[in-house]
Every structure is written in C-alpha cells, then in structure tokens.
Amino acid sequence: MEDRPKSAILAVHESSSRMLADLTSRWMMGGTA
C-alpha cells in the first residue's frame, strides 16, 4: 500500500460526501428513490 497525497484523499472524500448529500436530499424530497 502506498500513501496517497492528502489533497487527493480530501478531493475524493469531498466529492463522495457531496454525492451522498445530493442523493439524500433527492430521496427526502421524492420520498422513495
């Protein structure tokens, strides 16, 4: 295993959490997906 730069990890984490938030808000508004 190799250490990835912190910026790369942060970018991945940010995009994934943003996607999750988008999914959650859509699910909340539309009831069931």
N, CA, C and O atoms as a Tinker XYZ file with bonds, in Angstrom:
   132  protein
     1  N      0.838000   -1.208000    0.000000    73     2
     2  CA     0.000000    0.000000    0.000000    64     1     3
     3  C      0.871000    1.256000    0.000000    63     2     4     5
     4  O      1.851000    1.329000    0.741000    81     3
     5  N      0.531000    2.210000   -0.799000    73     3     6
     6  CA     1.307000    3.448000   -0.854000    64     5     7
     7  C      0.484000    4.611000   -0.325000    63     6     8     9
     8  O     -0.739000    4.641000   -0.465000    81     7
     9  N      1.172000    5.563000    0.283000    73     7    10
    10  CA     0.482000    6.721000    0.845000    64     9    11
    11  C      0.082000    7.690000   -0.252000    63    10    12    13
    12  O      0.915000    8.132000   -1.043000    81    11
    13  N     -1.174000    8.007000   -0.289000    73    11    14
    14  CA    -1.651000    8.986000   -1.280000    64    13    15
    15  C     -1.514000   10.389000   -0.704000    63    14    16    17
    16  O     -1.580000   10.565000    0.513000    81    15
    17  N     -1.326000   11.376000   -1.551000    73    15    18
    18  CA    -1.283000   12.765000   -1.064000    64    17    19
    19  C     -2.586000   13.133000   -0.371000    63    18    20    21
    20  O     -3.660000   12.685000   -0.772000    81    19
    21  N     -2.488000   13.942000    0.659000    73    19    22
    22  CA    -3.687000   14.316000    1.414000    64    21    23
    23  C     -4.699000   15.023000    0.538000    63    22    24    25
    24  O     -5.906000   14.869000    0.727000    81    23
    25  N     -4.216000   15.797000   -0.421000    73    23    26
    26  CA    -5.129000   16.553000   -1.289000    64    25    27
    27  C     -6.012000   15.606000   -2.095000    63    26    28    29
    28  O     -7.196000   15.876000   -2.295000    81    27
    29  N     -5.435000   14.495000   -2.557000    73    27    30
    30  CA    -6.202000   13.533000   -3.347000    64    29    31
    31  C     -7.277000   12.886000   -2.480000    63    30    32    33
    32  O     -8.425000   12.748000   -2.903000    81    31
    33  N     -6.902000   12.496000   -1.278000    73    31    34
    34  CA    -7.864000   11.874000   -0.364000    64    33    35
    35  C     -8.985000   12.852000   -0.042000    63    34    36    37
    36  O    -10.160000   12.484000   -0.013000    81    35
    37  N     -8.604000   14.107000    0.202000    73    35    38
    38  CA    -9.599000   15.130000    0.517000    64    37    39
    39  C    -10.557000   15.328000   -0.638000    63    38    40    41
    40  O    -11.763000   15.463000   -0.435000    81    39
    41  N    -10.021000   15.346000   -1.856000    73    39    42
    42  CA   -10.860000   15.564000   -3.033000    64    41    43
    43  C    -11.860000   14.421000   -3.184000    63    42    44    45
    44  O    -13.039000   14.650000   -3.454000    81    43
    45  N    -11.385000   13.198000   -3.007000    73    43    46
    46  CA   -12.264000   12.032000   -3.131000    64    45    47
    47  C    -13.341000   12.078000   -2.055000    63    46    48    49
    48  O    -14.516000   11.838000   -2.332000    81    47
    49  N    -12.934000   12.387000   -0.829000    73    47    50
    50  CA   -13.877000   12.434000    0.284000    64    49    51
    51  C    -14.925000   13.514000    0.058000    63    50    52    53
    52  O    -16.108000   13.319000    0.337000    81    51
    53  N    -14.475000   14.650000   -0.451000    73    51    54
    54  CA   -15.390000   15.775000   -0.669000    64    53    55
    55  C    -16.423000   15.428000   -1.728000    63    54    56    57
    56  O    -17.615000   15.674000   -1.544000    81    55
    57  N    -15.962000   14.851000   -2.845000    73    55    58
    58  CA   -16.885000   14.527000   -3.934000    64    57    59
    59  C    -17.870000   13.443000   -3.506000    63    58    60    61
    60  O    -19.047000   13.496000   -3.862000    81    59
    61  N    -17.388000   12.452000   -2.738000    73    59    62
    62  CA   -18.268000   11.369000   -2.319000    64    61    63
    63  C    -19.312000   11.873000   -1.328000    63    62    64    65
    64  O    -20.477000   11.482000   -1.406000    81    63
    65  N    -18.911000   12.729000   -0.404000    73    63    66
    66  CA   -19.871000   13.256000    0.569000    64    65    67
    67  C    -20.867000   14.179000   -0.110000    63    66    68    69
    68  O    -22.027000   14.253000    0.298000    81    67
    69  N    -20.419000   14.888000   -1.149000    73    67    70
    70  CA   -21.332000   15.761000   -1.885000    64    69    71
    71  C    -22.358000   14.913000   -2.631000    63    70    72    73
    72  O    -23.540000   15.253000   -2.676000    81    71
    73  N    -21.895000   13.807000   -3.216000    73    71    74
    74  CA   -22.791000   12.907000   -3.931000    64    73    75
    75  C    -23.807000   12.315000   -2.953000    63    74    76    77
    76  O    -24.992000   12.198000   -3.266000    81    75
    77  N    -23.324000   11.944000   -1.765000    73    75    78
    78  CA   -24.198000   11.364000   -0.753000    64    77    79
    79  C    -25.254000   12.374000   -0.310000    63    78    80    81
    80  O    -26.422000   12.023000   -0.139000    81    79
    81  N    -24.844000   13.624000   -0.125000    73    79    82
    82  CA   -25.779000   14.670000    0.289000    64    81    83
    83  C    -26.831000   14.889000   -0.790000    63    82    84    85
    84  O    -28.012000   15.061000   -0.489000    81    83
    85  N    -26.394000   14.880000   -2.053000    73    83    86
    86  CA   -27.325000   15.061000   -3.167000    64    85    87
    87  C    -28.330000   13.923000   -3.202000    63    86    88    89
    88  O    -29.527000   14.148000   -3.386000    81    87
    89  N    -27.844000   12.702000   -3.025000    73    87    90
    90  CA   -28.718000   11.538000   -3.028000    64    89    91
    91  C    -29.718000   11.621000   -1.880000    63    90    92    93
    92  O    -30.905000   11.351000   -2.061000    81    91
    93  N    -29.234000   11.994000   -0.703000    73    91    94
    94  CA   -30.097000   12.062000    0.474000    64    93    95
    95  C    -31.188000   13.105000    0.299000    63    94    96    97
    96  O    -32.353000   12.851000    0.603000    81    95
    97  N    -30.809000   14.284000   -0.194000    73    95    98
    98  CA   -31.797000   15.355000   -0.360000    64    97    99
    99  C    -32.831000   14.966000   -1.405000    63    98   100   101
   100  O    -34.015000   15.270000   -1.265000    81    99
   101  N    -32.370000   14.290000   -2.456000    73    99   102
   102  CA   -33.302000   13.863000   -3.504000    64   101   103
   103  C    -34.265000   12.823000   -2.954000    63   102   104   105
   104  O    -35.455000   12.837000   -3.271000    81   103
   105  N    -33.740000   11.910000   -2.117000    73   103   106
   106  CA   -34.561000   10.860000   -1.538000    64   105   107
   107  C    -35.572000   11.463000   -0.563000    63   106   108   109
   108  O    -36.722000   11.029000   -0.504000    81   107
   109  N    -35.132000   12.475000    0.209000    73   107   110
   110  CA   -36.015000   13.130000    1.172000    64   109   111
   111  C    -37.145000   13.859000    0.449000    63   110   112   113
   112  O    -38.294000   13.821000    0.890000    81   111
   113  N    -36.821000   14.520000   -0.660000    73   111   114
   114  CA   -37.831000   15.289000   -1.389000    64   113   115
   115  C    -38.782000   14.369000   -2.151000    63   114   116   117
   116  O    -39.987000   14.616000   -2.203000    81   115
   117  N    -38.232000   13.306000   -2.741000    73   115   118
   118  CA   -39.047000   12.454000   -3.604000    64   117   119
   119  C    -39.641000   11.261000   -2.875000    63   118   120   121
   120  O    -40.255000   10.401000   -3.506000    81   119
   121  N    -39.471000   11.191000   -1.562000    73   119   122
   122  CA   -39.997000   10.054000   -0.827000    64   121   123
   123  C    -39.115000    8.843000   -1.056000    63   122   124   125
   124  O    -38.072000    8.697000   -0.419000    81   123
   125  N    -39.537000    7.964000   -1.977000    73   123   126
   126  CA   -38.705000    6.811000   -2.305000    64   125   127
   127  C    -38.013000    7.062000   -3.629000    63   126   128   129
   128  O    -38.599000    7.628000   -4.552000    81   127
   129  N    -36.754000    6.634000   -3.715000    73   127   130
   130  CA   -35.955000    6.908000   -4.915000    64   129   131
   131  C    -36.569000    6.218000   -6.119000    63   130   132
   132  O    -36.043000    6.326000   -7.227000    81   131
